[in-house]
Amino acid sequence: MMGTFGGYTRWAVVFLIIFVLFILLVPSGMGTGVVSTVTG
């Protein structure tokens, strides 16, 4: 139980971090702002 749930929790944390970063980086761009920032 600990091993299986541990792997699931690990992916859940990674997904949450990416989700939060996406919201913070794209307040009003729907993705275009991130692309412009990355490409310069």
The first five atom37 places (N, CA, C, CB, O) and aatype in JSON, in Angstrom:
{
  "aatype": [12, 12, 7, 16, 13, 7, 7, 18, 16, 1, 17, 0, 19, 19, 13, 10, 9, 9, 13, 19, 10, 13, 9, 10, 10, 19, 14, 15, 7, 12, 7, 16, 7, 19, 19, 15, 16, 19, 16, 7],
  "atom_mask": [
    [1, 1, 1, 1, 1],
    [1, 1, 1, 1, 1],
    [1, 1, 1, 0, 1],
    [1, 1, 1, 1, 1],
    [1, 1, 1, 1, 1],
    [1, 1, 1, 0, 1],
    [1, 1, 1, 0, 1],
    [1, 1, 1, 1, 1],
    [1, 1, 1, 1, 1],
    [1, 1, 1, 1, 1],
    [1, 1, 1, 1, 1],
    [1, 1, 1, 1, 1],
    [1, 1, 1, 1, 1],
    [1, 1, 1, 1, 1],
    [1, 1, 1, 1, 1],
    [1, 1, 1, 1, 1],
    [1, 1, 1, 1, 1],
    [1, 1, 1, 1, 1],
    [1, 1, 1, 1, 1],
    [1, 1, 1, 1, 1],
    [1, 1, 1, 1, 1],
    [1, 1, 1, 1, 1],
    [1, 1, 1, 1, 1],
    [1, 1, 1, 1, 1],
    [1, 1, 1, 1, 1],
    [1, 1, 1, 1, 1],
    [1, 1, 1, 1, 1],
    [1, 1, 1, 1, 1],
    [1, 1, 1, 0, 1],
    [1, 1, 1, 1, 1],
    [1, 1, 1, 0, 1],
    [1, 1, 1, 1, 1],
    [1, 1, 1, 0, 1],
    [1, 1, 1, 1, 1],
    [1, 1, 1, 1, 1],
    [1, 1, 1, 1, 1],
    [1, 1, 1, 1, 1],
    [1, 1, 1, 1, 1],
    [1, 1, 1, 1, 1],
    [1, 1, 1, 0, 1]
  ],
  "atom_positions": [
    [[0.84, -1.2, 0.0], [0.0, 0.0, 0.0], [0.88, 1.25, 0.0], [-0.96, 0.0, 1.23], [0.62, 2.2, -0.75]],
    [[1.91, 1.26, 0.82], [2.77, 2.44, 0.91], [3.52, 2.67, -0.4], [3.76, 2.29, 2.07], [3.66, 3.81, -0.83]],
    [[3.99, 1.6, -1.03], [4.75, 1.74, -2.27], [3.87, 2.28, -3.39], [0.0, 0.0, 0.0], [4.27, 3.23, -4.08]],
    [[2.68, 1.69, -3.59], [1.8, 2.12, -4.67], [1.33, 3.55, -4.45], [0.6, 1.17, -4.8], [1.36, 4.38, -5.36]],
    [[0.88, 3.83, -3.23], [0.37, 5.17, -2.92], [1.5, 6.19, -2.98], [-0.3, 5.19, -1.54], [1.27, 7.36, -3.31]],
    [[2.72, 5.76, -2.65], [3.86, 6.68, -2.68], [4.11, 7.17, -4.09], [0.0, 0.0, 0.0], [4.33, 8.36, -4.31]],
    [[4.08, 6.25, -5.08], [4.29, 6.64, -6.47], [3.19, 7.56, -6.95], [0.0, 0.0, 0.0], [3.46, 8.53, -7.66]],
    [[1.95, 7.27, -6.56], [0.82, 8.09, -6.97], [0.94, 9.5, -6.39], [-0.51, 7.45, -6.54], [0.67, 10.48, -7.08]],
    [[1.34, 9.59, -5.13], [1.49, 10.89, -4.47], [2.58, 11.7, -5.16], [1.81, 10.72, -2.97], [2.47, 12.92, -5.3]],
    [[3.65, 11.01, -5.57], [4.78, 11.69, -6.22], [4.31, 12.35, -7.52], [5.93, 10.69, -6.51], [4.63, 13.51, -7.78]],
    [[3.54, 11.6, -8.33], [3.03, 12.17, -9.58], [2.03, 13.27, -9.3], [2.39, 11.08, -10.44], [1.98, 14.25, -10.04]],
    [[1.24, 13.12, -8.24], [0.24, 14.14, -7.9], [0.93, 15.46, -7.55], [-0.65, 13.66, -6.72], [0.48, 16.53, -7.96]],
    [[2.02, 15.38, -6.8], [2.76, 16.59, -6.41], [3.35, 17.27, -7.64], [3.87, 16.25, -5.4], [3.27, 18.49, -7.78]],
    [[3.93, 16.47, -8.53], [4.53, 17.02, -9.76], [3.45, 17.7, -10.6], [5.23, 15.91, -10.57], [3.67, 18.79, -11.13]],
    [[2.29, 17.05, -10.72], [1.19, 17.62, -11.51], [0.71, 18.92, -10.91], [0.04, 16.62, -11.62], [0.41, 19.88, -11.63]],
    [[0.62, 18.97, -9.58], [0.15, 20.18, -8.91], [1.13, 21.33, -9.13], [-0.03, 19.94, -7.4], [0.72, 22.46, -9.37]],
    [[2.43, 21.03, -9.06], [3.44, 22.07, -9.25], [3.34, 22.64, -10.66], [4.87, 21.52, -9.0], [3.36, 23.85, -10.85]],
    [[3.23, 21.75, -11.66], [3.13, 22.2, -13.05], [1.84, 23.01, -13.25], [3.16, 20.99, -14.02], [1.84, 24.02, -13.94]],
    [[0.75, 22.55, -12.64], [-0.53, 23.23, -12.78], [-0.46, 24.64, -12.2], [-1.64, 22.43, -12.1], [-0.95, 25.59, -12.81]],
    [[0.14, 24.77, -11.01], [0.26, 26.08, -10.36], [1.15, 27.0, -11.19], [0.82, 25.93, -8.93], [0.82, 28.16, -11.38]],
    [[2.28, 26.48, -11.68], [3.18, 27.3, -12.49], [2.48, 27.76, -13.75], [4.46, 26.51, -12.84], [2.66, 28.9, -14.18]],
    [[1.68, 26.88, -14.35], [0.96, 27.24, -15.58], [-0.01, 28.38, -15.32], [0.21, 26.02, -16.14], [-0.11, 29.31, -16.13]],
    [[-0.72, 28.32, -14.19], [-1.68, 29.38, -13.85], [-0.94, 30.7, -13.58], [-2.52, 28.98, -12.61], [-1.4, 31.77, -13.98]],
    [[0.21, 30.62, -12.9], [0.94, 31.84, -12.57], [1.58, 32.46, -13.81], [2.01, 31.54, -11.53], [1.68, 33.68, -13.92]],
    [[2.02, 31.62, -14.75], [2.7, 32.13, -15.95], [1.73, 32.55, -17.03], [3.65, 31.08, -16.49], [2.09, 33.32, -17.92]],
    [[0.49, 32.04, -16.97], [-0.48, 32.37, -18.02], [-1.73, 33.0, -17.4], [-0.86, 31.1, -18.83], [-2.8, 32.39, -17.4]],
    [[-1.61, 34.23, -16.89], [-2.76, 34.91, -16.29], [-3.76, 35.37, -17.34], [-2.3, 36.09, -15.47], [-4.96, 35.38, -17.08]],
    [[-3.27, 35.75, -18.53], [-4.18, 36.23, -19.57], [-3.51, 36.07, -20.94], [-4.58, 37.71, -19.32], [-3.33, 37.05, -21.66]],
    [[-3.15, 34.81, -21.28], [-2.48, 34.61, -22.55], [-2.9, 33.28, -23.19], [0.0, 0.0, 0.0], [-2.75, 33.09, -24.39]],
    [[-3.44, 32.37, -22.37], [-3.9, 31.06, -22.87], [-2.78, 30.32, -23.61], [-5.1, 31.25, -23.8], [-3.06, 29.59, -24.56]],
    [[-1.53, 30.5, -23.18], [-0.43, 29.75, -23.77], [0.44, 30.62, -24.65], [0.0, 0.0, 0.0], [1.65, 30.38, -24.73]],
    [[-0.12, 31.61, -25.32], [0.65, 32.45, -26.23], [1.71, 33.25, -25.46], [-0.29, 33.4, -27.01], [2.82, 33.46, -25.95]],
    [[1.37, 33.68, -24.26], [2.33, 34.44, -23.45], [3.54, 33.61, -23.09], [0.0, 0.0, 0.0], [4.67, 34.1, -23.13]],
    [[3.31, 32.34, -22.74], [4.43, 31.47, -22.38], [5.33, 31.23, -23.58], [3.91, 30.12, -21.83], [6.55, 31.28, -23.46]],
    [[4.74, 30.98, -24.74], [5.52, 30.74, -25.95], [6.36, 31.96, -26.29], [4.6, 30.37, -27.13], [7.53, 31.84, -26.62]],
    [[5.76, 33.14, -26.2], [6.48, 34.38, -26.51], [7.63, 34.59, -25.54], [5.53, 35.58, -26.48], [8.71, 35.03, -25.93]],
    [[7.41, 34.28, -24.26], [8.44, 34.46, -23.26], [9.61, 33.5, -23.5], [7.87, 34.28, -21.86], [10.77, 33.89, -23.39]],
    [[9.3, 32.25, -23.81], [10.32, 31.24, -24.03], [11.15, 31.56, -25.28], [9.69, 29.85, -24.15], [12.38, 31.49, -25.25]],
    [[10.47, 31.92, -26.36], [11.16, 32.21, -27.61], [11.85, 33.57, -27.55], [10.18, 32.17, -28.79], [12.78, 33.83, -28.31]],
    [[11.42, 34.43, -26.66], [12.06, 35.74, -26.55], [11.34, 36.74, -27.39], [0.0, 0.0, 0.0], [11.72, 37.91, -27.44]]
  ]
}
